[in-house]
Amino acid sequence: MSDTVFLTGATGFVGRNLIPRILRLDPNIKLVLLIRGKTDHDVKRRFEELIESLRTDTDMEETADRITPIRGDITLKNLGILEPIYNKLAREVTHIIHAAANVNFQQTLEEARCVNLGGTRNVIKFADCARINGNLKRFAYVGTAYISGNRKGLIFENELDYPRKFANAYERSKFETEKLLQHWKTMLPITIFRPSIIVGDSTTGITSAFNVIYSPLKFICRGFVRILPGSRKTALDVVPVDFVCDAICHIALKKDTSDGKIYHLTAGKKTHTTTGEIVRLSLDYINNKHHHKKIRKIRFIPPALFRLVRQFLGNSTKRILQAFAEYEPYMSIGRIFDNRNTLEALEGTNIAVPPFSQYYRSLLEYCVRTKWGKRLGNATG
Protein backbone atom coordinates (compact mmCIF):
# COMPACT_ATOMS: atom_id res chain seq x y z
CA MET A 1 0.00 0.00 0.00
CA SER A 2 1.36 3.43 -0.93
CA ASP A 3 1.97 6.03 1.77
CA THR A 4 -0.23 9.10 2.15
CA VAL A 5 1.32 12.17 3.79
CA PHE A 6 -0.90 14.81 5.39
CA LEU A 7 0.90 18.18 5.50
CA THR A 8 -0.14 21.30 7.41
CA GLY A 9 1.48 24.66 6.70
CA ALA A 10 1.85 23.77 3.03
CA THR A 11 1.94 27.39 1.89
CA GLY A 12 4.50 28.39 4.54
CA PHE A 13 8.26 28.60 4.11
CA VAL A 14 9.10 25.09 5.36
CA GLY A 15 5.90 23.48 4.09
CA ARG A 16 6.29 24.58 0.48
CA ASN A 17 9.88 23.35 0.44
CA LEU A 18 8.80 19.96 1.80
CA ILE A 19 6.34 19.33 -1.05
CA PRO A 20 8.76 18.55 -3.93
CA ARG A 21 11.00 16.54 -1.61
CA ILE A 22 8.14 14.36 -0.40
CA LEU A 23 7.02 13.70 -3.96
CA ARG A 24 10.54 12.73 -5.04
CA LEU A 25 10.89 10.13 -2.27
CA ASP A 26 8.56 7.62 -3.88
CA PRO A 27 6.66 7.74 -7.22
CA ASN A 28 3.64 6.21 -5.49
CA ILE A 29 3.48 8.51 -2.47
CA LYS A 30 0.36 10.66 -2.15
CA LEU A 31 0.24 14.10 -0.56
CA VAL A 32 -2.70 15.83 1.11
CA LEU A 33 -2.28 19.56 1.75
CA LEU A 34 -4.36 21.37 4.36
CA ILE A 35 -4.87 24.90 2.98
CA ARG A 36 -6.75 27.75 4.62
CA GLY A 37 -9.38 29.61 2.63
CA LYS A 38 -12.80 31.14 3.11
CA THR A 39 -14.13 29.27 0.09
CA ASP A 40 -13.13 26.35 -2.10
CA HIS A 41 -12.29 28.93 -4.77
CA ASP A 42 -9.78 30.57 -2.39
CA VAL A 43 -8.14 27.21 -1.75
CA LYS A 44 -8.01 26.39 -5.47
CA ARG A 45 -6.36 29.75 -6.19
CA ARG A 46 -3.79 29.38 -3.38
CA PHE A 47 -3.05 25.82 -4.45
CA GLU A 48 -2.50 26.81 -8.07
CA GLU A 49 -0.20 29.66 -7.02
CA LEU A 50 1.72 27.25 -4.80
CA ILE A 51 2.16 24.68 -7.59
CA GLU A 52 3.25 27.40 -10.01
CA SER A 53 5.91 28.60 -7.56
CA LEU A 54 7.30 25.05 -7.29
CA ARG A 55 7.66 24.34 -11.00
CA THR A 56 11.39 25.07 -10.86
CA ASP A 57 11.88 22.45 -8.11
CA THR A 58 10.24 19.43 -9.69
CA ASP A 59 8.07 18.47 -12.65
CA MET A 60 4.73 19.40 -11.14
CA GLU A 61 2.94 18.38 -14.34
CA GLU A 62 3.75 14.74 -13.61
CA THR A 63 3.23 14.86 -9.85
CA ALA A 64 0.18 17.14 -9.52
CA ASP A 65 -2.20 14.18 -9.72
CA ARG A 66 -0.65 12.84 -6.50
CA ILE A 67 -1.50 16.02 -4.57
CA THR A 68 -4.90 16.69 -3.03
CA PRO A 69 -5.64 20.15 -1.57
CA ILE A 70 -8.14 20.16 1.31
CA ARG A 71 -9.80 23.29 2.68
CA GLY A 72 -9.30 23.50 6.42
CA ASP A 73 -7.90 25.34 9.41
CA ILE A 74 -5.93 23.78 12.28
CA THR A 75 -7.61 26.11 14.80
CA LEU A 76 -11.06 24.64 14.07
CA LYS A 77 -12.76 21.45 15.26
CA ASN A 78 -11.90 18.53 12.97
CA LEU A 79 -9.38 20.92 11.38
CA GLY A 80 -12.31 22.62 9.65
CA ILE A 81 -12.73 19.56 7.41
CA LEU A 82 -16.16 18.09 6.64
CA GLU A 83 -16.70 15.02 8.81
CA PRO A 84 -16.97 12.41 5.98
CA ILE A 85 -13.72 13.68 4.44
CA TYR A 86 -12.07 13.88 7.86
CA ASN A 87 -12.92 10.25 8.64
CA LYS A 88 -11.84 9.08 5.20
CA LEU A 89 -8.46 10.83 5.60
CA ALA A 90 -8.00 9.29 9.05
CA ARG A 91 -8.30 5.85 7.46
CA GLU A 92 -5.87 6.64 4.63
CA VAL A 93 -3.13 8.84 6.11
CA THR A 94 0.11 7.08 7.04
CA HIS A 95 2.24 10.12 7.90
CA ILE A 96 1.41 13.55 9.32
CA ILE A 97 3.87 16.43 9.06
CA HIS A 98 2.63 19.35 11.13
CA ALA A 99 4.51 22.43 9.91
CA ALA A 100 1.80 25.07 10.37
CA ALA A 101 2.53 27.80 12.90
CA ASN A 102 2.13 31.49 13.61
CA VAL A 103 5.74 32.75 13.65
CA ASN A 104 4.99 36.44 14.16
CA PHE A 105 7.27 37.72 16.95
CA GLN A 106 4.91 40.62 17.71
CA GLN A 107 1.76 38.57 18.30
CA THR A 108 0.12 38.34 21.70
CA LEU A 109 0.41 35.17 23.75
CA GLU A 110 -3.29 34.51 23.20
CA GLU A 111 -2.82 34.72 19.41
CA ALA A 112 0.25 32.50 19.52
CA ARG A 113 -1.46 29.88 21.66
CA CYS A 114 -4.52 29.83 19.41
CA VAL A 115 -2.54 28.59 16.39
CA ASN A 116 0.57 26.98 17.82
CA LEU A 117 -0.88 25.25 20.88
CA GLY A 118 -4.58 24.97 20.09
CA GLY A 119 -3.93 24.13 16.45
CA THR A 120 -1.49 21.38 17.39
CA ARG A 121 -4.03 19.97 19.87
CA ASN A 122 -6.48 19.60 16.96
CA VAL A 123 -3.84 17.96 14.75
CA ILE A 124 -3.06 15.54 17.60
CA LYS A 125 -6.75 14.57 17.75
CA PHE A 126 -6.64 13.84 14.02
CA ALA A 127 -3.44 11.82 14.48
CA ASP A 128 -5.07 9.80 17.26
CA CYS A 129 -8.06 9.14 15.04
CA ALA A 130 -5.69 7.99 12.28
CA ARG A 131 -3.92 5.72 14.77
CA ILE A 132 -7.15 4.08 15.92
CA ASN A 133 -8.90 3.80 12.55
CA GLY A 134 -6.07 3.69 10.05
CA ASN A 135 -2.42 3.08 9.40
CA LEU A 136 -0.55 5.95 11.06
CA LYS A 137 3.21 5.39 11.03
CA ARG A 138 4.56 8.81 11.99
CA PHE A 139 3.44 12.16 13.40
CA ALA A 140 6.21 14.68 12.72
CA TYR A 141 6.02 18.03 14.47
CA VAL A 142 8.09 21.03 13.34
CA GLY A 143 8.92 23.20 16.34
CA THR A 144 11.87 25.46 17.09
CA ALA A 145 15.19 25.14 18.89
CA TYR A 146 14.42 28.48 20.56
CA ILE A 147 11.99 26.99 23.05
CA SER A 148 15.18 27.28 25.12
CA GLY A 149 14.26 30.93 25.69
CA ASN A 150 17.03 32.97 27.30
CA ARG A 151 19.11 29.95 28.33
CA LYS A 152 22.79 30.24 27.45
CA GLY A 153 25.47 27.70 26.62
CA LEU A 154 24.93 24.16 25.35
CA ILE A 155 21.30 23.09 24.76
CA PHE A 156 20.66 19.36 24.40
CA GLU A 157 18.02 17.73 22.21
CA ASN A 158 16.35 15.77 25.00
CA GLU A 159 15.99 18.79 27.28
CA LEU A 160 12.71 20.60 27.84
CA ASP A 161 13.60 22.86 30.76
CA TYR A 162 11.44 25.89 31.48
CA PRO A 163 13.63 28.99 30.90
CA ARG A 164 13.41 32.06 33.11
CA LYS A 165 12.29 34.16 30.18
CA PHE A 166 11.16 33.83 26.58
CA ALA A 167 12.04 36.35 23.89
CA ASN A 168 8.47 36.45 22.59
CA ALA A 169 5.06 34.76 22.65
CA TYR A 170 6.05 32.56 19.71
CA GLU A 171 8.81 30.86 21.73
CA ARG A 172 6.58 30.39 24.77
CA SER A 173 3.68 28.94 22.80
CA LYS A 174 5.99 26.49 21.03
CA PHE A 175 7.44 25.44 24.41
CA GLU A 176 3.94 24.83 25.75
CA THR A 177 3.15 22.84 22.61
CA GLU A 178 6.09 20.53 23.22
CA LYS A 179 4.85 19.99 26.77
CA LEU A 180 1.55 18.85 25.26
CA LEU A 181 3.36 16.53 22.84
CA GLN A 182 5.33 14.98 25.70
CA HIS A 183 2.01 13.81 27.15
CA TRP A 184 1.13 12.06 23.87
CA LYS A 185 4.51 10.48 23.08
CA THR A 186 3.55 7.13 24.63
CA MET A 187 0.35 6.98 22.56
CA LEU A 188 1.40 8.36 19.19
CA PRO A 189 4.49 7.78 16.98
CA ILE A 190 5.68 11.36 17.51
CA THR A 191 8.93 12.75 16.13
CA ILE A 192 9.87 16.33 17.05
CA PHE A 193 12.06 18.54 14.87
CA ARG A 194 13.58 21.74 16.25
CA PRO A 195 15.11 23.92 13.54
CA SER A 196 17.13 26.98 14.52
CA ILE A 197 17.06 30.17 12.39
CA ILE A 198 16.03 29.08 8.89
CA VAL A 199 17.31 31.02 5.87
CA GLY A 200 16.97 30.53 2.12
CA ASP A 201 18.15 27.68 -0.05
CA SER A 202 21.92 27.21 0.20
CA THR A 203 22.28 26.92 -3.60
CA THR A 204 19.76 29.41 -4.98
CA GLY A 205 19.24 31.66 -1.96
CA ILE A 206 15.50 31.52 -2.60
CA THR A 207 13.26 32.28 0.36
CA SER A 208 9.61 33.20 0.79
CA ALA A 209 10.12 34.51 4.33
CA PHE A 210 12.14 37.70 4.75
CA ASN A 211 11.94 37.76 8.53
CA VAL A 212 14.12 36.99 11.58
CA ILE A 213 17.74 37.37 10.38
CA TYR A 214 16.68 39.09 7.14
CA SER A 215 15.13 42.11 8.84
CA PRO A 216 18.29 43.30 10.65
CA LEU A 217 20.45 42.28 7.68
CA LYS A 218 18.46 44.58 5.40
CA PHE A 219 19.20 47.62 7.60
CA ILE A 220 22.84 46.60 7.94
CA CYS A 221 23.35 46.13 4.19
CA ARG A 222 21.72 49.48 3.45
CA GLY A 223 24.06 51.27 5.84
CA PHE A 224 21.34 52.39 8.25
CA VAL A 225 23.02 51.15 11.44
CA ARG A 226 26.44 51.67 13.00
CA ILE A 227 25.98 49.80 16.28
CA LEU A 228 24.49 46.44 17.22
CA PRO A 229 23.68 44.83 20.58
CA GLY A 230 25.82 41.97 21.84
CA SER A 231 29.26 40.71 20.86
CA ARG A 232 30.69 39.81 17.49
CA LYS A 233 31.66 36.48 19.11
CA THR A 234 28.07 35.56 20.00
CA ALA A 235 27.25 32.12 18.59
CA LEU A 236 24.38 32.22 16.10
CA ASP A 237 22.83 29.06 14.70
CA VAL A 238 21.65 29.44 11.10
CA VAL A 239 20.52 26.66 8.76
CA PRO A 240 19.38 26.73 5.10
CA VAL A 241 15.86 25.56 4.33
CA ASP A 242 17.06 22.79 1.98
CA PHE A 243 18.93 21.13 4.85
CA VAL A 244 15.91 21.39 7.17
CA CYS A 245 13.49 19.87 4.66
CA ASP A 246 15.88 17.16 3.45
CA ALA A 247 16.47 16.14 7.07
CA ILE A 248 12.74 16.07 7.92
CA CYS A 249 11.93 13.93 4.88
CA HIS A 250 14.75 11.48 5.54
CA ILE A 251 14.10 11.06 9.26
CA ALA A 252 10.30 11.22 9.27
CA LEU A 253 9.55 9.31 6.08
CA LYS A 254 12.49 6.92 5.56
CA LYS A 255 13.64 5.91 9.04
CA ASP A 256 11.71 3.57 11.32
CA THR A 257 13.54 4.39 14.54
CA SER A 258 12.59 8.01 15.20
CA ASP A 259 9.57 7.41 17.47
CA GLY A 260 9.70 9.60 20.55
CA LYS A 261 12.95 11.27 19.52
CA ILE A 262 13.79 14.96 19.24
CA TYR A 263 16.07 16.29 16.53
CA HIS A 264 17.83 19.65 16.58
CA LEU A 265 17.97 20.67 12.92
CA THR A 266 20.79 23.04 13.70
CA ALA A 267 24.33 23.88 12.70
CA GLY A 268 25.51 22.65 16.10
CA LYS A 269 28.95 22.84 17.66
CA LYS A 270 31.00 22.46 14.49
CA THR A 271 29.14 24.56 11.92
CA HIS A 272 27.46 27.42 13.80
CA THR A 273 28.40 30.95 12.83
CA THR A 274 28.65 34.14 14.89
CA THR A 275 26.95 37.52 14.67
CA GLY A 276 30.33 39.04 13.81
CA GLU A 277 30.92 36.66 10.89
CA ILE A 278 27.46 37.29 9.45
CA VAL A 279 27.91 41.06 9.64
CA ARG A 280 31.46 40.93 8.22
CA LEU A 281 30.55 38.71 5.27
CA SER A 282 27.46 40.77 4.50
CA LEU A 283 29.38 44.06 4.51
CA ASP A 284 32.14 42.56 2.36
CA TYR A 285 29.52 41.44 -0.16
CA ILE A 286 27.70 44.77 -0.26
CA ASN A 287 30.90 46.85 -0.38
CA ASN A 288 32.30 44.78 -3.24
CA LYS A 289 29.04 45.00 -5.14
CA HIS A 290 28.63 48.75 -4.69
CA HIS A 291 32.09 50.29 -5.03
CA HIS A 292 30.75 53.86 -4.86
CA LYS A 293 29.04 53.43 -1.51
CA LYS A 294 31.15 51.82 1.17
CA ILE A 295 29.54 50.84 4.48
CA ARG A 296 31.77 51.32 7.47
CA LYS A 297 32.40 48.66 10.07
CA ILE A 298 29.72 48.12 12.68
CA ARG A 299 30.44 48.19 16.40
CA PHE A 300 28.96 45.73 18.86
CA ILE A 301 28.05 47.13 22.27
CA PRO A 302 26.41 45.61 25.37
CA PRO A 303 22.61 45.28 25.01
CA ALA A 304 21.93 47.59 27.99
CA LEU A 305 24.13 50.30 26.45
CA PHE A 306 22.46 49.75 23.07
CA ARG A 307 19.03 50.39 24.61
CA LEU A 308 20.36 53.50 26.38
CA VAL A 309 22.01 54.98 23.28
CA ARG A 310 18.88 54.35 21.24
CA GLN A 311 16.93 56.84 23.37
CA PHE A 312 19.17 59.78 22.38
CA LEU A 313 19.19 59.29 18.61
CA GLY A 314 17.07 61.03 15.98
CA ASN A 315 13.57 59.74 15.31
CA SER A 316 14.36 57.98 12.02
CA THR A 317 17.43 56.19 13.44
CA LYS A 318 15.53 55.41 16.63
CA ARG A 319 12.75 53.75 14.63
CA ILE A 320 15.26 51.62 12.74
CA LEU A 321 17.05 50.53 15.89
CA GLN A 322 13.73 49.90 17.60
CA ALA A 323 13.11 47.28 14.93
CA PHE A 324 16.12 45.41 16.32
CA ALA A 325 14.49 45.06 19.74
CA GLU A 326 12.64 41.85 18.89
CA TYR A 327 15.81 40.29 17.42
CA GLU A 328 18.16 41.41 20.21
CA PRO A 329 17.93 38.12 22.18
CA TYR A 330 19.03 36.15 19.11
CA MET A 331 21.99 38.46 18.53
CA SER A 332 23.21 38.78 22.12
CA ILE A 333 22.52 35.43 23.84
CA GLY A 334 25.18 32.86 22.98
CA ARG A 335 23.99 29.26 22.77
CA ILE A 336 25.03 26.09 20.99
CA PHE A 337 22.40 23.52 20.04
CA ASP A 338 23.71 20.00 20.43
CA ASN A 339 22.59 17.91 17.44
CA ARG A 340 23.94 14.42 18.03
CA ASN A 341 20.56 12.73 17.38
CA THR A 342 20.36 14.45 14.02
CA LEU A 343 23.95 13.66 13.05
CA GLU A 344 23.40 10.00 13.90
CA ALA A 345 20.14 9.84 11.93
CA LEU A 346 21.74 11.46 8.86
CA GLU A 347 24.91 9.38 8.96
CA GLY A 348 25.61 7.84 5.56
CA THR A 349 23.63 10.50 3.68
CA ASN A 350 24.83 13.69 2.03
CA ILE A 351 22.44 15.78 4.15
CA ALA A 352 24.50 18.24 6.18
CA VAL A 353 24.63 21.90 7.15
CA PRO A 354 27.18 23.81 5.05
CA PRO A 355 29.21 26.59 6.73
CA PHE A 356 27.51 29.96 6.43
CA SER A 357 30.56 31.28 4.57
CA GLN A 358 29.82 28.87 1.71
CA TYR A 359 26.32 30.05 0.90
CA TYR A 360 25.91 33.62 2.20
CA ARG A 361 26.47 35.04 -1.30
CA SER A 362 23.50 33.08 -2.64
CA LEU A 363 21.31 34.45 0.16
CA LEU A 364 22.37 38.07 -0.35
CA GLU A 365 22.22 37.93 -4.13
CA TYR A 366 18.63 36.76 -3.92
CA CYS A 367 17.85 39.55 -1.42
CA VAL A 368 19.35 42.18 -3.71
CA ARG A 369 17.68 40.75 -6.82
CA THR A 370 14.25 40.77 -5.17
CA LYS A 371 14.82 44.01 -3.27
CA TRP A 372 14.39 42.10 -0.03
CA GLY A 373 11.15 40.45 -1.14
CA LYS A 374 9.49 43.34 -2.96
CA ARG A 375 10.05 41.77 -6.40
CA LEU A 376 9.48 38.09 -5.75
CA GLY A 377 7.74 37.67 -9.10
CA ASN A 378 10.98 38.48 -10.93
CA ALA A 379 13.28 36.47 -8.72
CA THR A 380 13.16 32.97 -10.12
CA GLY A 381 14.66 33.63 -13.55
DABELDA-V907607 format. One record per residue. N is the residue number from 1. RES is the residue in three letters. OMEGA is omega in whole degrees, -180 to 180 (* if undefined). Layout:
n: (N | N)
res: (RES | RES)
omega: (OMEGA | OMEGA)
This chain:
n: (1 | 2 | 3 | 4 | 5 | 6 | 7 | 8 | 9 | 10 | 11 | 12 | 13 | 14 | 15 | 16 | 17 | 18 | 19 | 20 | 21 | 22 | 23 | 24 | 25 | 26 | 27 | 28 | 29 | 30 | 31 | 32 | 33 | 34 | 35 | 36 | 37 | 38 | 39 | 40 | 41 | 42 | 43 | 44 | 45 | 46 | 47 | 48 | 49 | 50 | 51 | 52 | 53 | 54 | 55 | 56 | 57 | 58 | 59 | 60 | 61 | 62 | 63 | 64 | 65 | 66 | 67 | 68 | 69 | 70 | 71 | 72 | 73 | 74 | 75 | 76 | 77 | 78 | 79 | 80 | 81 | 82 | 83 | 84 | 85 | 86 | 87 | 88 | 89 | 90 | 91 | 92 | 93 | 94 | 95 | 96 | 97 | 98 | 99 | 100 | 101 | 102 | 103 | 104 | 105 | 106 | 107 | 108 | 109 | 110 | 111 | 112 | 113 | 114 | 115 | 116 | 117 | 118 | 119 | 120 | 121 | 122 | 123 | 124 | 125 | 126 | 127 | 128 | 129 | 130 | 131 | 132 | 133 | 134 | 135 | 136 | 137 | 138 | 139 | 140 | 141 | 142 | 143 | 144 | 145 | 146 | 147 | 148 | 149 | 150 | 151 | 152 | 153 | 154 | 155 | 156 | 157 | 158 | 159 | 160 | 161 | 162 | 163 | 164 | 165 | 166 | 167 | 168 | 169 | 170 | 171 | 172 | 173 | 174 | 175 | 176 | 177 | 178 | 179 | 180 | 181 | 182 | 183 | 184 | 185 | 186 | 187 | 188 | 189 | 190 | 191 | 192 | 193 | 194 | 195 | 196 | 197 | 198 | 199 | 200 | 201 | 202 | 203 | 204 | 205 | 206 | 207 | 208 | 209 | 210 | 211 | 212 | 213 | 214 | 215 | 216 | 217 | 218 | 219 | 220 | 221 | 222 | 223 | 224 | 225 | 226 | 227 | 228 | 229 | 230 | 231 | 232 | 233 | 234 | 235 | 236 | 237 | 238 | 239 | 240 | 241 | 242 | 243 | 244 | 245 | 246 | 247 | 248 | 249 | 250 | 251 | 252 | 253 | 254 | 255 | 256 | 257 | 258 | 259 | 260 | 261 | 262 | 263 | 264 | 265 | 266 | 267 | 268 | 269 | 270 | 271 | 272 | 273 | 274 | 275 | 276 | 277 | 278 | 279 | 280 | 281 | 282 | 283 | 284 | 285 | 286 | 287 | 288 | 289 | 290 | 291 | 292 | 293 | 294 | 295 | 296 | 297 | 298 | 299 | 300 | 301 | 302 | 303 | 304 | 305 | 306 | 307 | 308 | 309 | 310 | 311 | 312 | 313 | 314 | 315 | 316 | 317 | 318 | 319 | 320 | 321 | 322 | 323 | 324 | 325 | 326 | 327 | 328 | 329 | 330 | 331 | 332 | 333 | 334 | 335 | 336 | 337 | 338 | 339 | 340 | 341 | 342 | 343 | 344 | 345 | 346 | 347 | 348 | 349 | 350 | 351 | 352 | 353 | 354 | 355 | 356 | 357 | 358 | 359 | 360 | 361 | 362 | 363 | 364 | 365 | 366 | 367 | 368 | 369 | 370 | 371 | 372 | 373 | 374 | 375 | 376 | 377 | 378 | 379 | 380 | 381)
res: (MET | SER | ASP | THR | VAL | PHE | LEU | THR | GLY | ALA | THR | GLY | PHE | VAL | GLY | ARG | ASN | LEU | ILE | PRO | ARG | ILE | LEU | ARG | LEU | ASP | PRO | ASN | ILE | LYS | LEU | VAL | LEU | LEU | ILE | ARG | GLY | LYS | THR | ASP | HIS | ASP | VAL | LYS | ARG | ARG | PHE | GLU | GLU | LEU | ILE | GLU | SER | LEU | ARG | THR | ASP | THR | ASP | MET | GLU | GLU | THR | ALA | ASP | ARG | ILE | THR | PRO | ILE | ARG | GLY | ASP | ILE | THR | LEU | LYS | ASN | LEU | GLY | ILE | LEU | GLU | PRO | ILE | TYR | ASN | LYS | LEU | ALA | ARG | GLU | VAL | THR | HIS | ILE | ILE | HIS | ALA | ALA | ALA | ASN | VAL | ASN | PHE | GLN | GLN | THR | LEU | GLU | GLU | ALA | ARG | CYS | VAL | ASN | LEU | GLY | GLY | THR | ARG | ASN | VAL | ILE | LYS | PHE | ALA | ASP | CYS | ALA | ARG | ILE | ASN | GLY | ASN | LEU | LYS | ARG | PHE | ALA | TYR | VAL | GLY | THR | ALA | TYR | ILE | SER | GLY | ASN | ARG | LYS | GLY | LEU | ILE | PHE | GLU | ASN | GLU | LEU | ASP | TYR | PRO | ARG | LYS | PHE | ALA | ASN | ALA | TYR | GLU | ARG | SER | LYS | PHE | GLU | THR | GLU | LYS | LEU | LEU | GLN | HIS | TRP | LYS | THR | MET | LEU | PRO | ILE | THR | ILE | PHE | ARG | PRO | SER | ILE | ILE | VAL | GLY | ASP | SER | THR | THR | GLY | ILE | THR | SER | ALA | PHE | ASN | VAL | ILE | TYR | SER | PRO | LEU | LYS | PHE | ILE | CYS | ARG | GLY | PHE | VAL | ARG | ILE | LEU | PRO | GLY | SER | ARG | LYS | THR | ALA | LEU | ASP | VAL | VAL | PRO | VAL | ASP | PHE | VAL | CYS | ASP | ALA | ILE | CYS | HIS | ILE | ALA | LEU | LYS | LYS | ASP | THR | SER | ASP | GLY | LYS | ILE | TYR | HIS | LEU | THR | ALA | GLY | LYS | LYS | THR | HIS | THR | THR | THR | GLY | GLU | ILE | VAL | ARG | LEU | SER | LEU | ASP | TYR | ILE | ASN | ASN | LYS | HIS | HIS | HIS | LYS | LYS | ILE | ARG | LYS | ILE | ARG | PHE | ILE | PRO | PRO | ALA | LEU | PHE | ARG | LEU | VAL | ARG | GLN | PHE | LEU | GLY | ASN | SER | THR | LYS | ARG | ILE | LEU | GLN | ALA | PHE | ALA | GLU | TYR | GLU | PRO | TYR | MET | SER | ILE | GLY | ARG | ILE | PHE | ASP | ASN | ARG | ASN | THR | LEU | GLU | ALA | LEU | GLU | GLY | THR | ASN | ILE | ALA | VAL | PRO | PRO | PHE | SER | GLN | TYR | TYR | ARG | SER | LEU | LEU | GLU | TYR | CYS | VAL | ARG | THR | LYS | TRP | GLY | LYS | ARG | LEU | GLY | ASN | ALA | THR | GLY)
omega: (-179 | 179 | 174 | -178 | 177 | -174 | 171 | -180 | -174 | -179 | 178 | -175 | 180 | -177 | -177 | 178 | 176 | -172 | -178 | -180 | 177 | -178 | -179 | -177 | -173 | -179 | -179 | -176 | 178 | -174 | 177 | -178 | 174 | -175 | 179 | 176 | -180 | -180 | 176 | 178 | 177 | -180 | 179 | 180 | -179 | 179 | 180 | 177 | 179 | 180 | 179 | -179 | -177 | -175 | 179 | -177 | -178 | -179 | -176 | 177 | -176 | -174 | -175 | -179 | 177 | -179 | 177 | 175 | 179 | 177 | 180 | -177 | -175 | -178 | -176 | 176 | -178 | 179 | -180 | -178 | 177 | -171 | 179 | 179 | 178 | -179 | 179 | 179 | -180 | 178 | -172 | -172 | 177 | -179 | 173 | 172 | -176 | -177 | -179 | 178 | 171 | -173 | -180 | -179 | -176 | -179 | 175 | 179 | 178 | 179 | -179 | -180 | -178 | -177 | -170 | 180 | -179 | 179 | 179 | 178 | 179 | 178 | 177 | 179 | 177 | 179 | 180 | 177 | 178 | 178 | -176 | -171 | -172 | -171 | -175 | 179 | -174 | 170 | -178 | -179 | 179 | 180 | 179 | 177 | -174 | 166 | 176 | 178 | -176 | 178 | -180 | 174 | -175 | -180 | -177 | -177 | -175 | 180 | 172 | -177 | -179 | 179 | 179 | -175 | 173 | -180 | -176 | -179 | 178 | 180 | -177 | -179 | 178 | 175 | -180 | 178 | 178 | 175 | 177 | -179 | 178 | 180 | -174 | -172 | 178 | -177 | -178 | 178 | -172 | 171 | -176 | 176 | 179 | 175 | 173 | -180 | -176 | 177 | -175 | -180 | -174 | 179 | -176 | -175 | -174 | 175 | 173 | -177 | 180 | 180 | -178 | -174 | -177 | -178 | 177 | 180 | -180 | 179 | 179 | -176 | 177 | 175 | -176 | -178 | 179 | 180 | 178 | 179 | 176 | -179 | 178 | 179 | -179 | 179 | 179 | -177 | -177 | 179 | 178 | -174 | 180 | 176 | -178 | -176 | 175 | -179 | 179 | -178 | -178 | -175 | -175 | -172 | -177 | -179 | -179 | -173 | -176 | -180 | 175 | -176 | 178 | -177 | 171 | 175 | -170 | 176 | 175 | -174 | -169 | -170 | 179 | 177 | 176 | 178 | -180 | 180 | 180 | 180 | -178 | -179 | -180 | 179 | 177 | -180 | -178 | -178 | 177 | -180 | -179 | -175 | -175 | -176 | -179 | 176 | -178 | 178 | -179 | 180 | 173 | -180 | 180 | -178 | -179 | 178 | 178 | -180 | 179 | -179 | -177 | -178 | -173 | -180 | 178 | -174 | -178 | 179 | 180 | -180 | 179 | -179 | 177 | 179 | 179 | -173 | -177 | 180 | -177 | -179 | -178 | -178 | -172 | 179 | -179 | 178 | 178 | -180 | 177 | -176 | -175 | 176 | -179 | -180 | 179 | -179 | -177 | -179 | -179 | 175 | 174 | -180 | -178 | 178 | 176 | 175 | -179 | -178 | -178 | -175 | -177 | 179 | 178 | 179 | -175 | 177 | 177 | 178 | -179 | -178 | -179 | -174 | 178 | 174 | -177 | -178 | -177 | -179 | -179 | -168 | -171 | -177 | *)
